[in-house]
Amino acid sequence: MEEKTLPAKEVEVVDTTGAGDSFLSGILVGLAMEKELTKAVEIGINWATLAITQSGSIPPNWRSGLDVS
């Protein structure tokens, strides 16, 4: 199995509540959409990034994190 490192996105952090949940949810949605594992993890990164830029644990707009072409 090949090991890969994917970078986090640099953003201004407002609140980390829900970041891990958003990350895992993004990965699971990516896999459910039959994306390759790397692309699924990129979706997780996108969702976690959106989550930490908001106050509280309000889920981000899920469609905005799916573009990982």
Secondary structure by P-SEA (a helix, b strand, c coil): cbbbbbbbbbcccccccaaaaaaaaaaaaaaaacccaaaaaaaaaaaaaaaaacccccccccccccccc
